[in-house]
């Protein structure tokens, strides 16, 4: 029995032709960008994962998993992480919806 393999670009194109799949991919990509930006800001502020963890009440491992993308924190944890970085998420959201 022969196995017929498909070119990844063709498979990706077909998958992304489905609007729900394309939107899900966009959410994942935005999430990765947000996580990367937060980790970069943490490093620029010369803060360790342990420092952030202590400020927001989670373990260092939780921050590490969040930054590696192997866990999905609650929105509350994301807001507290941002606050620890000096980012007022609530004001930015308020501006976005005003």
ABEGO torsion letter per residue (X at the ends): XBBBBBBAAAAAAAAAABAAAAAAAAAAAAAAAAAAAAAAAAAAAGBBAAAAAAAAGBBAAAAAAAAAGABBBBAAAAAAAAAAAGBBAAAAAAAAAX
